[in-house]
Amino acid sequence: MGRVVVDVMPKPEILDPQGKAVAAALPRLGFHGFTGVRQGKRFELEVEGPVTDEVLEQVRKAAETLLSNPVIEDVVRVAPAEEHDGTPA
């Protein structure tokens, strides 16, 4: 069984109030040097069998159709879990 990770982020022109709230809180908590924060979504999908190019294409289509709102969000990454963050699938 394989695992695919999908990252979805607001489009750059879309306001991100949650990101702004986090950015404002960082200096109050003693974290300095950050110039901005954008908050997105991460999905982990388990698939039957290995993660092939065909599986990645199917996941990308699902991400663009269901996991994201294409009006305000971009699918920024679709990758096997081990390529995404170093964890084994």
Buried (B, 14 or more C-beta within 10 A) or exposed (E): EBBBBBBBBBEEEEEBEEBBEBBEEEEEEEEEEEEEBBBBEEBEBEBEEEBEEEBBEBBBEBBBEEBBEEEEBBBEBBBBBBEBEEEEB
